[in-house]
Amino acid sequence: MKLKKQMLILGLVIVFNACDSVTLPDTIENNESDTSITVEDENNQTIESENNITHVGDDQNITNEDLENNASTENNNTVIHFSNEQRLIADQFISIFENGTTKIEYDYAKNIGDGRGITAGRAGFTSATGDMMIVIEKYTKIKPNNRLEKYIEELKKLETLRYEERDKEGSASTENLQGLIEAWKESCKDRHFIKIQDEVLDELYYNPALKKARELGLKYPLSLLSLYDTNIQHGENGLDSLIQKTANNRSPKDGYDEIKWLREFNEHREKELNKDSTWRDSIVRVKELVDLINNGNMQLKPFTMIIEAYDDEKHVLPTTDNNSSVSELEIVERSKLDLEYFLAKGYTLEKEDTGSAKNIEALKKIWGIPECIDETRVEIYNEGGDSYANPFGEKIENQGYYNIVIHNGENVSEYDNDDVERCELGVNEWRSPKKYDWLDQSAFVLYKEGDHKVTFFSMRLDENFPLDTERTQWQSVMQMKQTQPSNNDGTPMLSLHVEDNQWKLFKSGSAGKSGYTKEIWNAPAKKERWVRFAFDIVYSSDPQKGSIKVYVDLNGDGDANDDGEQSKVIKMSTLKYEIKGKHNHFKVGESIPSHLRVGPYHDSSIDCGGKGCSLGFANLQIVIVDN
C-alpha cells in the first residue's frame, strides 16, 4: 500500500511531558550551582490534563449551512493550527496512505520500484528526489563520519539527473548505493537521526502548508490537513496549482465560504489524480477527506476510518500505542521550544507579536504607548530577529524585533522615585476600550484567575547590557504584574531579572500586600545571543491552585532538555489578590489580573554608559492550554 508522492513526505514526533509538582517552601536557599535553584519536592504530585475524546457521528446528509453552524461554535481562534491531538491524527492519516500503517517507520528502507530509487524513513524520503540527501546532509553536520555520509555525492548526482537533465530513469538508479539500506536502518538507532527526519518533514511539508493555509484565511483543522496531505503527495508546485484552480483563485480570505472552498479543492485534486494511472489508486485518500467533511468533522476530532477500497480496513485515529516501529530506539522525552507541542492537551494561540510593527505608530496599536522617556528608545528592526520557530513549528523568515534601551537618569513613571530607570512595553490597565470608550489603550494580554497559559518569547541582551551587577542592585527585563486600578500594587507577582550574570525569576513575597520578592529559579545569562523562554503558568492567587514551570534554551540547540534548562513545577500563588483601599473594582480577596511588561527596568545605580542598556525582544506568543 506504499503510495508514493511526487516530491517529499511525512513525519513529526509528538512528545508529551509529565511535570513534577512541588510546593514552594517559605524560604529558599541559593544553590551554589550556576544552573538552577533546588526547590524541595514536598507533594510529589504531577499536573496532568484530562483527555476527553468526543467521536463524530456518521450523518452523510449534512448541508454546508449545518456544517458552518456546527463548526463556528468551536472555531473562535483566528489563527489556524493543529492541537497536539489534531497533529497526531493528521500524521497518522497521512501515514496510512503513504506507508500502510499508523506507525512511524523511521527505519523503513526499500526500493519499491516506483522510479524514485530507494525509499526510506518516516517521510518516504527517496534517493532520486533530493529529500533523502537533505536528511543525510543535516545528520552529517551534527555527526560527521556517519555511515550514510559517503552516499551524499551520489545522491547529489541523482537529483541533478532528475531535475536538471530531466533523466527520471537515470535518477532512479541504485547501482552506486549498495549498503545504503542497511546503513539507514542502523542510523535509526541514533535519536539525533530520528530528530533530523522529523525536522526535514516539517521544513519541507508541514510548515509550507501551514503558511499557505493562513494566507488563504482558512480556519478549520480539516482544511489544514487537506493542504498538508496534498503538499506531501503532489509537492508544493502541485499544491499551488490546485489552489489557483479552486474557486477561480478566490479563498476564504476573500469572503468565500470555507467548507464550499474545501469541497471544490478536493474535487480538483481528485481530477488531477485521475489523469495519471500511476496515481489513480490514491484517489481513495481524497474520498476519505471528503467523508470527514460530510461527517461534520471540520475540527478533526478522533474518528474511526473504514477504507472500503482496502477491503474495509479499519483505523481508529488517533492511535497512541506503538507509534514507532523502531523497537530498539529509546527516544527520550524532550521539551521543544519550537517544533513540538510539549503540553499534554494542545493549545490555542491567543495573541502573538513576531516583530511585525513597521514603525512606532504601528507598535503603539499593538502595545500602547511605550513607558520610556522617549518613543525613539524603542528601535524597530524589520529583520534580524531570532531564528526559533514559534510553538506551532512555523519559522518566520527575516523576523523583525524590537530593541529597547534606557540611558542613565531616564525615570518616566509618576509612581517611581529617582532611584529607578525604565523603558518598557506594556500598558498597566485591565479595563478595555471596548467597554470603557474613554480609554485609548489597554494591556497587550491579561492573565486571569484560572487561566492556564504559556508565554513564549525570545530575548537578546546586547553587548552594552550590564550582567555583572552588585549584590544590592536589581534589574528586571520582564514582569507579569498586577494591573491597575486596584489597591494592591507593590512588587510584581512574577518578574524575570538579569543580575550577577544570571537570569533570575522572582515571585512577590506575598499574594497580598508585599514590598519584597523571593528568587525561585536561575540560569546563566550571556550577551549577544537570542535566548528562547517559555513560562508555563496556571494563574491563581491561591497557592494550592497556581503553578509555574520555566523552560529556556540556553545553548541554542532548539530544545529545553539540557541541564538547567527547566525548572521544577512550583506550586505557588501566581496572581495578587485585592486588599482594602480606595478602589472598589475588585472585592477584597478577589484575584487581580496581571499584565505583561517587557523591557529594562532597574536600580538607577546601574551604569548604562554612553550607549545605554539595551535588549532585543522578539517572537512572542501567548498560548492558552486547552485543559
Phi and psi in degrees as a GROMACS rama.xvg file:
@    title "Ramachandran Plot"
@    xaxis  label "Phi"
@    yaxis  label "Psi"
@TYPE xy
-79.1667  92.7088  LYS-2
-95.5134  108.171  LEU-3
-78.6979  153.028  LYS-4
-84.6616  175.302  LYS-5
-90.5466  -21.4786  GLN-6
-125.618  -99.8431  MET-7
-120.139  178.673  LEU-8
-134.991  -141.635  ILE-9
-102.489  156.093  LEU-10
143.219  139.749  GLY-11
-166.467  132.03  LEU-12
-78.7804  124.756  VAL-13
-96.9575  121.736  ILE-14
-117.401  135.583  VAL-15
-116.525  134.457  PHE-16
-108.139  134.984  ASN-17
-90.4572  144.194  ALA-18
-118.606  133.101  CYS-19
-81.1013  129.563  ASP-20
-95.3749  136.049  SER-21
-131.974  153.029  VAL-22
-98.3579  131.617  THR-23
-77.1112  120.261  LEU-24
-68.8871  167.038  PRO-25
-61.5597  -35.8035  ASP-26
-128.543  145.604  THR-27
-120.663  129.786  ILE-28
-94.135  139.497  GLU-29
-67.6267  132.311  ASN-30
-80.6592  138.507  ASN-31
-70.2544  -15.728  GLU-32
-63.7695  152.609  SER-33
-95.2565  16.1454  ASP-34
-104.504  -50.7423  THR-35
-160.64  166.07  SER-36
-90.7148  136.721  ILE-37
-85.1143  125.576  THR-38
-110.056  127.491  VAL-39
-65.427  130.012  GLU-40
-87.934  110.143  ASP-41
-101.178  -33.9172  GLU-42
-100.021  -23.0457  ASN-43
50.1105  46.7936  ASN-44
-104.146  166.482  GLN-45
-127.474  133.284  THR-46
-86.2442  121.501  ILE-47
-131.546  159.826  GLU-48
-110.024  139.644  SER-49
-70.7892  139.594  GLU-50
-110.994  85.739  ASN-51
-87.4427  115.867  ASN-52
-100.556  129.945  ILE-53
-115.211  126.244  THR-54
-93.365  145.688  HIS-55
-89.8519  144.598  VAL-56
-74.4431  -175.778  GLY-57
-114.543  19.4275  ASP-58
-66.8171  117.254  ASP-59
-91.2512  0.0682646  GLN-60
-112.325  32.7942  ASN-61
-83.3442  135.297  ILE-62
-86.0403  165.492  THR-63
-58.7666  -38.5946  ASN-64
-64.2234  -42.7755  GLU-65
-61.4364  -43.2029  ASP-66
-62.3574  -44.9036  LEU-67
-63.3563  -43.2536  GLU-68
-64.0798  -39.7126  ASN-69
-70.0806  -42.2981  ASN-70
-77.7795  -31.931  ALA-71
-64.6506  -28.7391  SER-72
-68.0373  -19.3712  THR-73
-107.643  7.6499  GLU-74
-126.867  51.6358  ASN-75
-78.0271  -22.6156  ASN-76
-72.2287  135.592  ASN-77
-92.0129  -5.41143  THR-78
-113.002  112.819  VAL-79
-69.6342  139.463  ILE-80
-166.907  171.168  HIS-81
-99.5854  141.883  PHE-82
-77.0058  173.747  SER-83
-47.3735  -55.7477  ASN-84
-64.8613  -40.8883  GLU-85
-65.4301  -38.5997  GLN-86
-65.3148  -40.5362  ARG-87
-63.6927  -42.8444  LEU-88
-60.539  -45.2581  ILE-89
-61.706  -47.5423  ALA-90
-63.1931  -39.4597  ASP-91
-72.6436  -36.1286  GLN-92
-58.0289  -49.2584  PHE-93
-64.5184  -39.9389  ILE-94
-63.9593  -32.8981  SER-95
-58.9546  -43.229  ILE-96
-87.9024  -18.4679  PHE-97
-90.9258  -41.7628  GLU-98
-120.834  -2.70486  ASN-99
75.4789  15.1546  GLY-100
-157.769  157.303  THR-101
-85.6738  -7.67835  THR-102
-73.5439  148.53  LYS-103
-88.3486  108.852  ILE-104
-99.7601  76.3929  GLU-105
-63.1516  -35.7292  TYR-106
-94.1097  11.078  ASP-107
-68.0066  133.833  TYR-108
-158.67  120.72  ALA-109
-166.989  149.243  LYS-110
-89.2876  106.883  ASN-111
-95.2568  6.68859  ILE-112
70.1985  33.6147  GLY-113
-103.943  11.9763  ASP-114
83.1489  14.1857  GLY-115
-125.01  20.9005  ARG-116
71.4581  -135.964  GLY-117
-86.5604  132.584  ILE-118
-105.579  133.247  THR-119
-149.265  153.185  ALA-120
83.4269  176.51  GLY-121
-66.4526  -22.0553  ARG-122
-104.922  7.78595  ALA-123
62.1736  41.1715  GLY-124
-62.0966  139.067  PHE-125
-121.51  153.933  THR-126
-73.4877  -18.8207  SER-127
-91.5201  -24.5441  ALA-128
-104.194  -2.63162  THR-129
98.6017  -19.0381  GLY-130
-72.9527  -36.4724  ASP-131
-60.4017  -40.8956  MET-132
-60.5647  -41.5194  MET-133
-61.3577  -43.5659  ILE-134
-59.7388  -48.1048  VAL-135
-68.4821  -37.4517  ILE-136
-63.5968  -44.1335  GLU-137
-64.2281  -39.2128  LYS-138
-65.1336  -39.6362  TYR-139
-66.9439  -29.943  THR-140
-63.9116  -36.0519  LYS-141
-96.1558  -16.8078  ILE-142
-142.733  80.4291  LYS-143
-61.7829  157.592  PRO-144
63.0588  30.6836  ASN-145
-79.9063  173.092  ASN-146
-70.4106  -17.0621  ARG-147
-96.3828  -15.4938  LEU-148
-57.4674  -36.0787  GLU-149
-65.5379  -13.5691  LYS-150
-91.7409  -5.86445  TYR-151
-59.9065  -47.0798  ILE-152
-62.3887  -41.1388  GLU-153
-65.5604  -39.2592  GLU-154
-64.9325  -34.6653  LEU-155
-64.3894  -41.8081  LYS-156
-62.9478  -41.3746  LYS-157
-66.0962  -39.8868  LEU-158
-63.7759  -40.1033  GLU-159
-63.5651  -41.7606  THR-160
-58.6959  -40.7296  LEU-161
-74.5732  -46.2827  ARG-162
-100.837  -26.5443  TYR-163
-99.1736  -40.326  GLU-164
-98.4668  -2.90812  GLU-165
56.9818  31.2071  ARG-166
-102.09  80.6575  ASP-167
-64.2787  -38.2684  LYS-168
-64.7281  -42.9461  GLU-169
-65.1294  -36.1584  GLY-170
-68.9056  -18.6206  SER-171
-84.017  -2.98544  ALA-172
-63.662  139.663  SER-173
-119.141  15.7966  THR-174
-58.3509  -38.4373  GLU-175
-102.318  21.9901  ASN-176
-117.253  23.2916  LEU-177
-59.6645  132.189  GLN-178
91.0735  -8.45633  GLY-179
-65.0417  -41.3906  LEU-180
-59.1438  -46.554  ILE-181
-65.6526  -40.0023  GLU-182
-65.4255  -37.9232  ALA-183
-62.6999  -48.1661  TRP-184
-60.803  -41.4081  LYS-185
-67.2569  -37.6315  GLU-186
-65.0449  -24.7104  SER-187
-70.0068  -4.47524  CYS-188
-79.9027  -9.48856  LYS-189
-97.7862  119.687  ASP-190
-63.4994  -23.6809  ARG-191
-67.5347  -34.0195  HIS-192
-68.7501  -36.637  PHE-193
-61.3909  -45.8349  ILE-194
-61.246  -40.2767  LYS-195
-62.6544  -43.2828  ILE-196
-58.5058  -43.0913  GLN-197
-61.9591  -44.1115  ASP-198
-67.2783  -39.8381  GLU-199
-66.0254  -39.6109  VAL-200
-57.625  -48.4879  LEU-201
-64.7363  -42.7985  ASP-202
-62.3564  -40.0502  GLU-203
-92.8111  -25.3111  LEU-204
-125.967  -53.5556  TYR-205
-69.9503  -50.4682  TYR-206
-58.9222  -44.8819  ASN-207
-61.5314  -38.3076  PRO-208
-65.3516  -41.6173  ALA-209
-62.6698  -42.5585  LEU-210
-61.8173  -44.5285  LYS-211
-65.3664  -39.515  LYS-212
-60.0544  -40.7019  ALA-213
-70.9766  -38.9787  ARG-214
-63.0292  -32.7181  GLU-215
-81.409  -10.1124  LEU-216
79.1146  22.5853  GLY-217
-72.7508  147.924  LEU-218
-122.351  -24.2386  LYS-219
-94.2527  138.762  TYR-220
-56.4783  -33.692  PRO-221
-65.1753  -34.8485  LEU-222
-63.8288  -41.4807  SER-223
-64.1259  -42.1337  LEU-224
-58.2647  -42.056  LEU-225
-62.1965  -41.7293  SER-226
-69.7678  -40.769  LEU-227
-61.2032  -48.6249  TYR-228
-64.2316  -39.3761  ASP-229
-66.0004  -41.8623  THR-230
-62.0306  -36.3837  ASN-231
-69.4435  -42.3083  ILE-232
-83.5261  -40.6293  GLN-233
-102.157  -14.8563  HIS-234
82.2274  166.46  GLY-235
-66.2483  -36.6093  GLU-236
-63.9456  -41.2255  ASN-237
-64.9466  -39.6486  GLY-238
-62.3901  -45.8806  LEU-239
-60.7447  -39.8073  ASP-240
-63.4218  -42.3857  SER-241
-67.0699  -37.8295  LEU-242
-62.8294  -41.9946  ILE-243
-64.657  -34.1105  GLN-244
-75.3101  -27.5975  LYS-245
-73.8412  127.566  THR-246
52.6452  36.6429  ALA-247
53.3694  41.9968  ASN-248
67.0267  20.0813  ASN-249
-92.5742  168.578  ARG-250
-154.394  171.379  SER-251
-56.8412  -24.642  PRO-252
-63.0236  -27.4889  LYS-253
-90.8166  6.98987  ASP-254
95.8811  4.21051  GLY-255
-75.8572  138.007  TYR-256
-57.9473  125.421  ASP-257
-67.3721  -40.5801  GLU-258
-67.5048  -40.467  ILE-259
-62.829  -41.9149  LYS-260
-60.8895  -43.432  TRP-261
-66.3184  -38.6466  LEU-262
-61.5571  -45.2324  ARG-263
-65.053  -38.6562  GLU-264
-59.505  -45.8575  PHE-265
-66.7773  -33.5211  ASN-266
-62.7983  -45.2189  GLU-267
-65.4713  -36.8793  HIS-268
-65.9225  -41.6509  ARG-269
-62.9633  -41.6594  GLU-270
-61.2905  -40.8101  LYS-271
-63.6084  -42.9364  GLU-272
-67.3717  -32.0968  LEU-273
-72.8948  -14.3492  ASN-274
-72.223  -25.2351  LYS-275
-121.735  122.965  ASP-276
-60.8576  -27.2864  SER-277
-63.8242  -31.9333  THR-278
-104.345  -7.72893  TRP-279
-59.0631  -36.4945  ARG-280
-66.2458  -19.0277  ASP-281
-88.524  3.15536  SER-282
-58.4429  -24.8152  ILE-283
-57.257  -34.23  VAL-284
-68.2116  -32.1461  ARG-285
-69.7834  -40.7348  VAL-286
-61.8003  -36.0447  LYS-287
-67.3721  -35.4326  GLU-288
-65.9666  -39.9093  LEU-289
-64.8198  -38.0533  VAL-290
-60.1922  -37.0274  ASP-291
-64.7741  -37.1905  LEU-292
-63.2026  -48.5234  ILE-293
-60.8591  -31.6302  ASN-294
-82.7838  -0.0150469  ASN-295
76.1522  16.2941  GLY-296
-91.4832  55.7001  ASN-297
-69.4412  -23.0328  MET-298
-87.7063  0.667175  GLN-299
56.2722  53.2126  LEU-300
-80.2927  164.762  LYS-301
-53.0179  140.577  PRO-302
-154.252  164.918  PHE-303
-107.25  128.774  THR-304
-112.76  122.321  MET-305
-112.338  116.094  ILE-306
-97.9175  103.641  ILE-307
-60.7767  -38.4872  GLU-308
-65.3452  -17.6257  ALA-309
-110.242  41.698  TYR-310
56.795  45.6742  ASP-311
58.1898  35.5384  ASP-312
-59.7662  133.502  GLU-313
-112.915  134.356  LYS-314
-135.103  130.648  HIS-315
-100.375  119.652  VAL-316
-114.912  132.448  LEU-317
-84.5982  152.556  PRO-318
-100.355  120.438  THR-319
-102.36  -10.0746  THR-320
-98.458  147.564  ASP-321
51.4708  49.0314  ASN-322
-81.2997  -2.60353  ASN-323
-127.199  134.198  SER-324
-86.5257  0.398852  SER-325
-96.0792  83.7388  VAL-326
-66.2078  -26.2775  SER-327
-79.9935  -7.25182  GLU-328
-80.7318  142.12  LEU-329
-117.474  88.9122  GLU-330
-84.7045  109.714  ILE-331
-70.7925  136.243  VAL-332
-57.8417  136.574  GLU-333
-141.641  152.552  ARG-334
-102.251  115.727  SER-335
-98.2694  139.566  LYS-336
-98.6678  4.83089  LEU-337
-133.461  -70.84  ASP-338
-83.2634  -25.5462  LEU-339
-114.513  143.194  GLU-340
-76.6845  120.638  TYR-341
-101.265  8.03365  PHE-342
-102.794  144.857  LEU-343
-72.7072  -16.4953  ALA-344
-118.774  -9.06239  LYS-345
95.1781  172.567  GLY-346
-157.647  174.199  TYR-347
-124.37  131.653  THR-348
-73.9503  117.006  LEU-349
-86.3017  -44.9794  GLU-350
-161.076  152.863  LYS-351
-150.462  159.204  GLU-352
-145.645  108.534  ASP-353
-101.918  35.5196  THR-354
70.4811  33.5891  GLY-355
-80.5188  -16.6201  SER-356
-64.4486  130.234  ALA-357
-92.2336  -18.353  LYS-358
-155.219  176.123  ASN-359
-66.0758  -32.4177  ILE-360
-67.0327  -39.6171  GLU-361
-66.1783  -37.8326  ALA-362
-61.8423  -41.3252  LEU-363
-66.6164  -28.8234  LYS-364
-69.2983  -25.7366  LYS-365
-87.9613  -47.0432  ILE-366
-110.991  -11.6614  TRP-367
85.3144  -176.459  GLY-368
-70.7725  124.833  ILE-369
-58.5523  139.989  PRO-370
-89.1088  76.188  GLU-371
-136.616  163.309  CYS-372
-62.477  -28.2536  ILE-373
-154.161  141.604  ASP-374
-58.9015  -27.4636  GLU-375
-70.3943  -7.90967  THR-376
-70.7936  -14.3647  ARG-377
-102.035  106.192  VAL-378
-92.6068  131.6  GLU-379
-106.851  123.51  ILE-380
-118.056  130.197  TYR-381
-87.3163  -1.60942  ASN-382
-155.232  169.677  GLU-383
95.7638  7.06083  GLY-384
-72.134  -172.985  GLY-385
-69.3929  163.8  ASP-386
-100.377  5.4447  SER-387
-73.1477  147.148  TYR-388
-77.1698  161.83  ALA-389
-79.6223  179.03  ASN-390
-61.4395  -15.236  PRO-391
-98.8782  15.4802  PHE-392
77.7219  15.5229  GLY-393
-101.547  114.072  GLU-394
-87.2976  138.599  LYS-395
-109.934  114.049  ILE-396
-68.7711  137.164  GLU-397
49.9528  49.2597  ASN-398
-64.659  142.116  GLN-399
-79.5562  170.493  GLY-400
-158.314  168.188  TYR-401
-114.414  133.022  TYR-402
-106.393  120.859  ASN-403
-113.298  127.756  ILE-404
-134.411  144.957  VAL-405
-127.249  152.684  ILE-406
-117.489  164.591  HIS-407
-55.2496  134.095  ASN-408
84.8313  6.25577  GLY-409
-91.4415  84.2262  GLU-410
-105.925  119.241  ASN-411
-118.183  -12.7593  VAL-412
-92.6401  138.254  SER-413
-67.1171  -19.1531  GLU-414
-88.4631  -15.1444  TYR-415
-85.9657  155.952  ASP-416
-101.787  -173.329  ASN-417
-74.1375  -0.875185  ASP-418
-88.8924  0.448072  ASP-419
-129.834  157.586  VAL-420
-136.403  145.593  GLU-421
-155.158  154.182  ARG-422
-150.509  105.819  CYS-423
-131.929  150.401  GLU-424
-96.0201  138.8  LEU-425
130.786  121.191  GLY-426
-93.026  126.355  VAL-427
-85.0401  78.1641  ASN-428
-158.682  118.616  GLU-429
-86.6689  -16.5666  TRP-430
-79.7235  152.449  ARG-431
-109.182  139.931  SER-432
-59.297  -22.0522  PRO-433
-65.757  -31.9502  LYS-434
-98.9163  -35.7971  LYS-435
-111.137  92.7641  TYR-436
-66.8753  -13.3617  ASP-437
-81.1962  -12.2563  TRP-438
-79.5609  141.493  LEU-439
-112.593  0.252738  ASP-440
-160.183  158.103  GLN-441
-148.998  179.066  SER-442
-62.911  146.608  ALA-443
-59.8109  -43.0091  PHE-444
-151.191  150.008  VAL-445
-117.323  140.088  LEU-446
-109.645  115.716  TYR-447
-114.267  165.106  LYS-448
-53.6393  128.723  GLU-449
88.7879  -12.5165  GLY-450
-65.941  142.521  ASP-451
-122.478  106.33  HIS-452
-131.932  151.458  LYS-453
-115.321  126.426  VAL-454
-106.156  112.681  THR-455
-101.098  137.269  PHE-456
-160.329  163.727  PHE-457
-118.76  142.059  SER-458
-137.753  142.601  MET-459
-128.912  123.718  ARG-460
-87.2137  120.081  LEU-461
-72.8029  169.241  ASP-462
-57.5087  -31.2749  GLU-463
-92.5689  10.9368  ASN-464
-86.3737  129.246  PHE-465
-75.6462  121.224  PRO-466
-100.307  -40.7443  LEU-467
-87.3683  71.5366  ASP-468
-80.1172  162.149  THR-469
-81.0442  161.827  GLU-470
-59.1944  -32.4711  ARG-471
-88.3697  -3.9947  THR-472
-94.3588  150.128  GLN-473
-128.983  153.814  TRP-474
-157.601  107.747  GLN-475
-96.691  146.481  SER-476
-123.892  -12.8782  VAL-477
-154.537  136.679  MET-478
-130.94  142.976  GLN-479
-113.287  93.0974  MET-480
-113.918  143.282  LYS-481
-56.151  138.528  GLN-482
-88.156  162.488  THR-483
-110.273  157.681  GLN-484
-80.5764  133.146  PRO-485
-159.808  170.982  SER-486
-90.2767  -17.7302  ASN-487
-100.685  89.4533  ASN-488
-97.5447  -118.879  ASP-489
70.016  -151.268  GLY-490
-65.0918  143.899  THR-491
-66.4403  149.965  PRO-492
-62.0532  -40.967  MET-493
-138.829  140.42  LEU-494
-153.025  139.232  SER-495
-99.2254  126.495  LEU-496
-116.261  162.067  HIS-497
-125.399  108.017  VAL-498
-148.198  144.194  GLU-499
52.5176  41.9623  ASP-500
63.586  27.4177  ASN-501
-138.739  148.585  GLN-502
-77.2518  132.108  TRP-503
-134.258  131.796  LYS-504
-102.402  129.793  LEU-505
-118.076  148.717  PHE-506
-116.094  153.534  LYS-507
-63.3002  149.257  SER-508
-62.8799  -19.4269  GLY-509
-157.787  153.037  SER-510
-76.2122  -14.4186  ALA-511
-91.8491  -146.564  GLY-512
-70.8027  132.185  LYS-513
-156.533  143.199  SER-514
-120.753  16.608  GLY-515
-141.327  166.293  TYR-516
-130.422  163.241  THR-517
-124.085  135.236  LYS-518
-79.4405  130.897  GLU-519
-121.344  -9.7608  ILE-520
-164.042  149.759  TRP-521
-152.697  163.209  ASN-522
-158.668  155.881  ALA-523
-62.3543  140.785  PRO-524
-114.685  138.752  ALA-525
-132.967  158.334  LYS-526
-90.7077  163.173  LYS-527
57.3698  40.4248  GLU-528
-149.93  142.609  ARG-529
-74.2998  132.037  TRP-530
-121.119  128.511  VAL-531
-97.524  128.503  ARG-532
-116.933  152.724  PHE-533
-142.187  124.444  ALA-534
-109.71  107.908  PHE-535
-95.1404  108.777  ASP-536
-133.005  133.508  ILE-537
-98.0544  121.359  VAL-538
-93.6989  123.139  TYR-539
-165.916  147.351  SER-540
-82.9954  -7.40283  SER-541
-88.4186  118.301  ASP-542
-64.4472  -16.6453  PRO-543
-84.8107  -14.2488  GLN-544
-107.321  -33.6966  LYS-545
-78.4424  153.489  GLY-546
-160.336  160.76  SER-547
-147.372  141.712  ILE-548
-137.063  135.616  LYS-549
-107.308  135.856  VAL-550
-121.099  137.903  TYR-551
-149.286  137.713  VAL-552
-96.6123  99.6385  ASP-553
-82.9482  -29.6464  LEU-554
-105.339  3.61718  ASN-555
73.3771  21.8709  GLY-556
-93.1247  6.67491  ASP-557
89.4527  1.41361  GLY-558
-135.097  175.093  ASP-559
-121.967  49.2473  ALA-560
-112.518  2.09879  ASN-561
-93.8537  169.9  ASP-562
-54.5855  131.501  ASP-563
80.4622  2.76795  GLY-564
-95.6498  1.48683  GLU-565
-138.7  142.998  GLN-566
-90.623  172.135  SER-567
-69.386  165.25  LYS-568
-81.9877  116.107  VAL-569
-104.823  121.147  ILE-570
-79.5591  122.68  LYS-571
-169.34  167.613  MET-572
-69.6778  134.595  SER-573
-120.413  0.831554  THR-574
-133.291  154.507  LEU-575
-83.4099  157.168  LYS-576
-116.238  157.756  TYR-577
-70.8159  145.537  GLU-578
-121.858  174.165  ILE-579
-67.6299  144.737  LYS-580
171.696  -165.686  GLY-581
-76.0588  -24.7938  LYS-582
-85.8653  146.646  HIS-583
-128.42  25.8276  ASN-584
-71.2879  -33.8484  HIS-585
-119.534  146.018  PHE-586
-71.2472  150.986  LYS-587
-59.5747  127.131  VAL-588
94.8199  -12.9421  GLY-589
-77.2496  143.536  GLU-590
-67.8774  139.38  SER-591
-100.87  128.33  ILE-592
-60.7868  145.463  PRO-593
-100.751  159.445  SER-594
-127.743  163.802  HIS-595
-95.4153  132.494  LEU-596
-129.271  136.908  ARG-597
-134.519  134.003  VAL-598
138.497  166.219  GLY-599
-71.4401  132.861  PRO-600
-146.822  113.501  TYR-601
-152.435  173.088  HIS-602
-61.214  130.333  ASP-603
-68.1335  -10.2758  SER-604
-75.2821  -10.5326  SER-605
-77.5334  124.999  ILE-606
-86.2252  121.674  ASP-607
-93.6563  -3.49143  CYS-608
63.3503  -166.854  GLY-609
-73.7684  -27.9823  GLY-610
-86.7847  -12.0872  LYS-611
84.381  173.679  GLY-612
-105.086  117.681  CYS-613
-132.922  154.789  SER-614
-143.575  154.821  LEU-615
-99.5851  144.901  GLY-616
-135.876  131.581  PHE-617
-155.936  165.752  ALA-618
55.2233  56.3902  ASN-619
-93.5126  131.154  LEU-620
-135.989  139.037  GLN-621
-110.372  119.44  ILE-622
-116.989  130.368  VAL-623
-92.0976  124.525  ILE-624
-80.77  126.051  VAL-625
-85.7728  82.3613  ASP-626
